[in-house]
Amino acid sequence: MPDAHQYSAFQVVFDTWYNALCNYAYSYLKDEDACEDIVQEVFTRIWEHRPNLIGQEEIRYYLFTAVRNNCI
């Protein structure tokens, strides 16, 4: 079960990057609903693997790479 720190860290990452990632996905897909689905899927994977990803400085690169790969 996640603790409050993990949830807070995830919330910060989500709030910081969600809109930018949707815009990035839109540059590939031109479909807002599909973009949101892809970004939400990426964040779901991050939540599932949070001990390894949340808190890493490189998470920005992971996020954009994962969104790009899912768009392609």
Chimera marker file (.cmm) of the C-alpha trace (Angstrom):
<marker_set name="trace">
<marker id="1" x="0.000" y="0.000" z="0.000" r="1" g="1" b="0" radius="0.5"/>
<marker id="2" x="1.436" y="3.388" z="-0.953" r="1" g="1" b="0" radius="0.5"/>
<marker id="3" x="2.376" y="5.777" z="1.786" r="1" g="1" b="0" radius="0.5"/>
<marker id="4" x="1.541" y="9.490" z="1.845" r="1" g="1" b="0" radius="0.5"/>
<marker id="5" x="5.016" y="10.444" z="0.595" r="1" g="1" b="0" radius="0.5"/>
<marker id="6" x="4.734" y="8.232" z="-2.487" r="1" g="1" b="0" radius="0.5"/>
<marker id="7" x="1.296" y="9.607" z="-3.272" r="1" g="1" b="0" radius="0.5"/>
<marker id="8" x="2.489" y="13.205" z="-2.840" r="1" g="1" b="0" radius="0.5"/>
<marker id="9" x="5.517" y="12.620" z="-5.046" r="1" g="1" b="0" radius="0.5"/>
<marker id="10" x="3.337" y="11.044" z="-7.727" r="1" g="1" b="0" radius="0.5"/>
<marker id="11" x="0.870" y="13.939" z="-7.533" r="1" g="1" b="0" radius="0.5"/>
<marker id="12" x="3.687" y="16.454" z="-8.057" r="1" g="1" b="0" radius="0.5"/>
<marker id="13" x="4.958" y="14.573" z="-11.121" r="1" g="1" b="0" radius="0.5"/>
<marker id="14" x="1.428" y="14.274" z="-12.508" r="1" g="1" b="0" radius="0.5"/>
<marker id="15" x="0.578" y="17.936" z="-11.950" r="1" g="1" b="0" radius="0.5"/>
<marker id="16" x="3.893" y="19.085" z="-13.377" r="1" g="1" b="0" radius="0.5"/>
<marker id="17" x="3.911" y="17.035" z="-16.578" r="1" g="1" b="0" radius="0.5"/>
<marker id="18" x="0.347" y="16.003" z="-17.518" r="1" g="1" b="0" radius="0.5"/>
<marker id="19" x="-0.537" y="18.970" z="-19.749" r="1" g="1" b="0" radius="0.5"/>
<marker id="20" x="2.891" y="19.127" z="-21.397" r="1" g="1" b="0" radius="0.5"/>
<marker id="21" x="2.706" y="15.410" z="-22.180" r="1" g="1" b="0" radius="0.5"/>
<marker id="22" x="-0.791" y="15.723" z="-23.650" r="1" g="1" b="0" radius="0.5"/>
<marker id="23" x="0.438" y="18.566" z="-25.875" r="1" g="1" b="0" radius="0.5"/>
<marker id="24" x="3.452" y="16.494" z="-26.899" r="1" g="1" b="0" radius="0.5"/>
<marker id="25" x="1.258" y="13.513" z="-27.773" r="1" g="1" b="0" radius="0.5"/>
<marker id="26" x="-1.053" y="15.807" z="-29.720" r="1" g="1" b="0" radius="0.5"/>
<marker id="27" x="1.858" y="16.815" z="-31.959" r="1" g="1" b="0" radius="0.5"/>
<marker id="28" x="1.931" y="13.169" z="-33.094" r="1" g="1" b="0" radius="0.5"/>
<marker id="29" x="-1.704" y="12.138" z="-33.062" r="1" g="1" b="0" radius="0.5"/>
<marker id="30" x="-3.906" y="15.230" z="-33.515" r="1" g="1" b="0" radius="0.5"/>
<marker id="31" x="-6.584" y="13.473" z="-31.435" r="1" g="1" b="0" radius="0.5"/>
<marker id="32" x="-7.172" y="14.847" z="-27.918" r="1" g="1" b="0" radius="0.5"/>
<marker id="33" x="-8.911" y="11.736" z="-26.570" r="1" g="1" b="0" radius="0.5"/>
<marker id="34" x="-6.179" y="9.406" z="-27.805" r="1" g="1" b="0" radius="0.5"/>
<marker id="35" x="-3.538" y="11.716" z="-26.344" r="1" g="1" b="0" radius="0.5"/>
<marker id="36" x="-5.136" y="11.694" z="-22.921" r="1" g="1" b="0" radius="0.5"/>
<marker id="37" x="-5.473" y="7.903" z="-23.035" r="1" g="1" b="0" radius="0.5"/>
<marker id="38" x="-1.775" y="7.498" z="-23.813" r="1" g="1" b="0" radius="0.5"/>
<marker id="39" x="-0.649" y="9.923" z="-21.111" r="1" g="1" b="0" radius="0.5"/>
<marker id="40" x="-2.919" y="8.300" z="-18.536" r="1" g="1" b="0" radius="0.5"/>
<marker id="41" x="-1.553" y="4.885" z="-19.470" r="1" g="1" b="0" radius="0.5"/>
<marker id="42" x="2.007" y="6.135" z="-18.978" r="1" g="1" b="0" radius="0.5"/>
<marker id="43" x="1.104" y="7.531" z="-15.550" r="1" g="1" b="0" radius="0.5"/>
<marker id="44" x="-0.575" y="4.229" z="-14.649" r="1" g="1" b="0" radius="0.5"/>
<marker id="45" x="2.677" y="2.406" z="-15.410" r="1" g="1" b="0" radius="0.5"/>
<marker id="46" x="4.602" y="4.930" z="-13.324" r="1" g="1" b="0" radius="0.5"/>
<marker id="47" x="2.256" y="4.367" z="-10.397" r="1" g="1" b="0" radius="0.5"/>
<marker id="48" x="2.701" y="0.602" z="-10.706" r="1" g="1" b="0" radius="0.5"/>
<marker id="49" x="6.494" y="0.969" z="-10.746" r="1" g="1" b="0" radius="0.5"/>
<marker id="50" x="6.696" y="3.960" z="-8.418" r="1" g="1" b="0" radius="0.5"/>
<marker id="51" x="9.501" y="2.733" z="-6.164" r="1" g="1" b="0" radius="0.5"/>
<marker id="52" x="11.825" y="2.711" z="-9.175" r="1" g="1" b="0" radius="0.5"/>
<marker id="53" x="10.622" y="5.842" z="-10.973" r="1" g="1" b="0" radius="0.5"/>
<marker id="54" x="9.120" y="8.457" z="-8.683" r="1" g="1" b="0" radius="0.5"/>
<marker id="55" x="11.764" y="10.693" z="-7.225" r="1" g="1" b="0" radius="0.5"/>
<marker id="56" x="14.197" y="10.108" z="-10.058" r="1" g="1" b="0" radius="0.5"/>
<marker id="57" x="15.506" y="13.287" z="-11.669" r="1" g="1" b="0" radius="0.5"/>
<marker id="58" x="15.373" y="11.567" z="-15.063" r="1" g="1" b="0" radius="0.5"/>
<marker id="59" x="11.608" y="10.986" z="-14.875" r="1" g="1" b="0" radius="0.5"/>
<marker id="60" x="11.015" y="13.816" z="-17.359" r="1" g="1" b="0" radius="0.5"/>
<marker id="61" x="12.986" y="11.949" z="-20.010" r="1" g="1" b="0" radius="0.5"/>
<marker id="62" x="11.195" y="8.708" z="-19.199" r="1" g="1" b="0" radius="0.5"/>
<marker id="63" x="7.798" y="10.393" z="-19.494" r="1" g="1" b="0" radius="0.5"/>
<marker id="64" x="8.430" y="12.027" z="-22.860" r="1" g="1" b="0" radius="0.5"/>
<marker id="65" x="10.076" y="8.911" z="-24.282" r="1" g="1" b="0" radius="0.5"/>
<marker id="66" x="7.225" y="6.687" z="-23.119" r="1" g="1" b="0" radius="0.5"/>
<marker id="67" x="4.599" y="9.022" z="-24.571" r="1" g="1" b="0" radius="0.5"/>
<marker id="68" x="6.455" y="9.276" z="-27.879" r="1" g="1" b="0" radius="0.5"/>
<marker id="69" x="6.858" y="5.507" z="-28.121" r="1" g="1" b="0" radius="0.5"/>
<marker id="70" x="3.172" y="4.950" z="-27.398" r="1" g="1" b="0" radius="0.5"/>
<marker id="71" x="2.186" y="7.503" z="-30.031" r="1" g="1" b="0" radius="0.5"/>
<marker id="72" x="4.302" y="5.799" z="-32.654" r="1" g="1" b="0" radius="0.5"/>
<link id1="1" id2="2" r="1" g="1" b="0" radius="0.2"/>
<link id1="2" id2="3" r="1" g="1" b="0" radius="0.2"/>
<link id1="3" id2="4" r="1" g="1" b="0" radius="0.2"/>
<link id1="4" id2="5" r="1" g="1" b="0" radius="0.2"/>
<link id1="5" id2="6" r="1" g="1" b="0" radius="0.2"/>
<link id1="6" id2="7" r="1" g="1" b="0" radius="0.2"/>
<link id1="7" id2="8" r="1" g="1" b="0" radius="0.2"/>
<link id1="8" id2="9" r="1" g="1" b="0" radius="0.2"/>
<link id1="9" id2="10" r="1" g="1" b="0" radius="0.2"/>
<link id1="10" id2="11" r="1" g="1" b="0" radius="0.2"/>
<link id1="11" id2="12" r="1" g="1" b="0" radius="0.2"/>
<link id1="12" id2="13" r="1" g="1" b="0" radius="0.2"/>
<link id1="13" id2="14" r="1" g="1" b="0" radius="0.2"/>
<link id1="14" id2="15" r="1" g="1" b="0" radius="0.2"/>
<link id1="15" id2="16" r="1" g="1" b="0" radius="0.2"/>
<link id1="16" id2="17" r="1" g="1" b="0" radius="0.2"/>
<link id1="17" id2="18" r="1" g="1" b="0" radius="0.2"/>
<link id1="18" id2="19" r="1" g="1" b="0" radius="0.2"/>
<link id1="19" id2="20" r="1" g="1" b="0" radius="0.2"/>
<link id1="20" id2="21" r="1" g="1" b="0" radius="0.2"/>
<link id1="21" id2="22" r="1" g="1" b="0" radius="0.2"/>
<link id1="22" id2="23" r="1" g="1" b="0" radius="0.2"/>
<link id1="23" id2="24" r="1" g="1" b="0" radius="0.2"/>
<link id1="24" id2="25" r="1" g="1" b="0" radius="0.2"/>
<link id1="25" id2="26" r="1" g="1" b="0" radius="0.2"/>
<link id1="26" id2="27" r="1" g="1" b="0" radius="0.2"/>
<link id1="27" id2="28" r="1" g="1" b="0" radius="0.2"/>
<link id1="28" id2="29" r="1" g="1" b="0" radius="0.2"/>
<link id1="29" id2="30" r="1" g="1" b="0" radius="0.2"/>
<link id1="30" id2="31" r="1" g="1" b="0" radius="0.2"/>
<link id1="31" id2="32" r="1" g="1" b="0" radius="0.2"/>
<link id1="32" id2="33" r="1" g="1" b="0" radius="0.2"/>
<link id1="33" id2="34" r="1" g="1" b="0" radius="0.2"/>
<link id1="34" id2="35" r="1" g="1" b="0" radius="0.2"/>
<link id1="35" id2="36" r="1" g="1" b="0" radius="0.2"/>
<link id1="36" id2="37" r="1" g="1" b="0" radius="0.2"/>
<link id1="37" id2="38" r="1" g="1" b="0" radius="0.2"/>
<link id1="38" id2="39" r="1" g="1" b="0" radius="0.2"/>
<link id1="39" id2="40" r="1" g="1" b="0" radius="0.2"/>
<link id1="40" id2="41" r="1" g="1" b="0" radius="0.2"/>
<link id1="41" id2="42" r="1" g="1" b="0" radius="0.2"/>
<link id1="42" id2="43" r="1" g="1" b="0" radius="0.2"/>
<link id1="43" id2="44" r="1" g="1" b="0" radius="0.2"/>
<link id1="44" id2="45" r="1" g="1" b="0" radius="0.2"/>
<link id1="45" id2="46" r="1" g="1" b="0" radius="0.2"/>
<link id1="46" id2="47" r="1" g="1" b="0" radius="0.2"/>
<link id1="47" id2="48" r="1" g="1" b="0" radius="0.2"/>
<link id1="48" id2="49" r="1" g="1" b="0" radius="0.2"/>
<link id1="49" id2="50" r="1" g="1" b="0" radius="0.2"/>
<link id1="50" id2="51" r="1" g="1" b="0" radius="0.2"/>
<link id1="51" id2="52" r="1" g="1" b="0" radius="0.2"/>
<link id1="52" id2="53" r="1" g="1" b="0" radius="0.2"/>
<link id1="53" id2="54" r="1" g="1" b="0" radius="0.2"/>
<link id1="54" id2="55" r="1" g="1" b="0" radius="0.2"/>
<link id1="55" id2="56" r="1" g="1" b="0" radius="0.2"/>
<link id1="56" id2="57" r="1" g="1" b="0" radius="0.2"/>
<link id1="57" id2="58" r="1" g="1" b="0" radius="0.2"/>
<link id1="58" id2="59" r="1" g="1" b="0" radius="0.2"/>
<link id1="59" id2="60" r="1" g="1" b="0" radius="0.2"/>
<link id1="60" id2="61" r="1" g="1" b="0" radius="0.2"/>
<link id1="61" id2="62" r="1" g="1" b="0" radius="0.2"/>
<link id1="62" id2="63" r="1" g="1" b="0" radius="0.2"/>
<link id1="63" id2="64" r="1" g="1" b="0" radius="0.2"/>
<link id1="64" id2="65" r="1" g="1" b="0" radius="0.2"/>
<link id1="65" id2="66" r="1" g="1" b="0" radius="0.2"/>
<link id1="66" id2="67" r="1" g="1" b="0" radius="0.2"/>
<link id1="67" id2="68" r="1" g="1" b="0" radius="0.2"/>
<link id1="68" id2="69" r="1" g="1" b="0" radius="0.2"/>
<link id1="69" id2="70" r="1" g="1" b="0" radius="0.2"/>
<link id1="70" id2="71" r="1" g="1" b="0" radius="0.2"/>
<link id1="71" id2="72" r="1" g="1" b="0" radius="0.2"/>
</marker_set>
